[in-house]
């Protein structure tokens, strides 16, 4: 007897059809429901644990946040910034002029001109800069050029 594609051929003219059954086992609905239920319980417990951990973290954060903000307030702000803190003086001094241009107070005229040019390119009113800052930059240049003889 030969088996070809689901048809069994017997020695005679008579052909019988056989039913094909795969070798894999089918899961029953009850087993699928049990596994799905277990997965849903695990997900629910994970969400609950995350919620409790978040609640604990927020309760713990309040005192830590206050300590952190006090520590930041007590730190000197000038340590983190390379910019000059404070406004302009009524009459510009040599120190303030050198701070505005970012050069040494004893720089040469060439250094003063180069620093002035570099800063004015960035702060020119025609390019969107402030007219007040441009006036202060020009004042700083004039003051340093007047006091520098070289």
C-alpha positions in Angstrom: 0.0 0.0 0.0 1.4 3.4 -1.0 0.6 6.8 0.6 0.7 9.7 -1.9 -0.5 13.2 -0.8 -3.3 12.0 1.5 -4.6 9.4 -0.8 -4.1 5.8 0.0 -3.7 3.5 -2.9 -4.5 -0.1 -2.3 -3.7 -2.8 -4.7 -7.1 -2.6 -6.3 -9.3 0.0 -7.9 -10.7 1.1 -4.6 -9.3 4.4 -3.3 -9.8 5.6 0.2 -9.3 9.1 1.4 -7.5 9.7 4.6 -7.8 12.7 6.8 -4.6 14.8 7.4 -3.9 15.6 11.0 -0.8 17.7 11.8 1.6 16.4 14.4 1.6 19.7 16.4 -0.6 19.7 19.5 -3.4 22.2 19.6 -3.9 24.2 22.8 -7.2 24.1 24.4 -9.2 27.2 25.2 -8.9 26.6 28.9 -5.1 26.5 28.6 -5.0 29.7 26.6 -7.3 31.4 29.2 -5.0 30.2 32.1 -1.9 31.6 30.4 -3.6 34.9 29.5 -4.8 35.2 33.1 -1.3 34.6 34.5 0.1 37.3 32.1 -2.5 39.8 33.1 -1.9 39.2 36.8 1.9 39.7 36.3 1.3 42.9 34.4 -1.0 44.2 37.1 1.5 43.4 39.8 4.2 45.2 37.9 2.0 48.4 37.5 1.2 48.3 41.2 4.8 48.0 42.1 5.8 50.9 39.9 3.0 53.0 41.4 4.1 52.3 45.0 7.8 53.0 44.0 6.8 56.3 42.4 4.8 57.3 45.5 7.7 56.5 47.8 10.1 58.5 45.5 7.8 61.6 45.6 7.6 61.4 49.4 11.3 61.1 49.6 11.9 63.9 47.0 10.4 66.7 49.0 13.1 66.9 51.8 15.8 66.1 49.3 14.6 68.8 47.0 14.7 71.4 49.8 18.2 70.4 50.7 19.3 70.5 47.1 17.8 73.9 46.5 19.4 75.3 49.7 22.8 73.9 48.6 22.5 75.5 45.1 21.5 78.9 46.7 24.5 78.8 48.9 27.0 78.2 46.1 28.7 81.3 44.5 27.1 82.0 41.1 30.2 83.7 39.7 32.0 80.3 39.9 29.8 78.9 37.1 29.8 81.9 34.7 32.5 83.5 32.7 30.4 86.7 32.3 30.7 89.8 34.3 27.9 90.0 36.9 26.4 93.4 37.5 25.4 96.5 35.5 27.5 99.3 34.0 29.0 101.9 36.2 27.9 105.6 35.9 31.2 106.6 34.4 33.2 103.8 32.7 36.5 102.9 34.3 39.5 101.3 32.7 38.6 98.0 34.4 35.1 98.0 33.2 36.2 98.9 29.6 38.6 96.0 29.6 35.8 93.7 30.9 33.5 94.9 28.2 36.0 94.2 25.4 37.4 91.0 27.1 41.0 92.1 27.1 43.7 93.1 29.6 43.6 96.7 30.8 47.2 97.1 29.6 46.6 95.8 26.0 48.0 97.5 22.9 45.9 99.7 20.6 46.0 96.9 18.0 44.5 94.4 20.5 41.9 97.0 21.6 40.8 97.6 17.9 40.7 93.9 17.2 38.6 93.1 20.3 36.3 96.0 19.5 35.8 94.8 15.9 35.1 91.3 17.0 32.5 92.3 19.6 30.9 94.9 17.3 30.4 92.3 14.6 28.3 90.3 17.1 26.4 93.2 18.7 26.0 95.8 15.9 22.5 97.4 15.9 22.2 96.9 12.1 22.6 93.1 12.7 20.0 92.9 15.4 22.2 94.0 18.4 21.3 96.5 21.1 22.2 100.2 20.4 22.9 100.6 24.1 25.5 97.8 24.1 27.0 99.1 20.9 27.4 102.5 22.6 29.0 100.9 25.7 31.4 98.9 23.4 32.4 102.1 21.6 32.9 103.9 24.8 35.1 101.2 26.1 37.2 101.3 22.9 37.5 105.1 23.1 38.6 105.0 26.7 41.2 102.3 26.3 42.6 103.9 23.1 42.8 107.2 24.8 44.8 105.8 27.8 47.0 103.5 25.6 49.8 105.3 23.9 51.0 102.4 21.7 
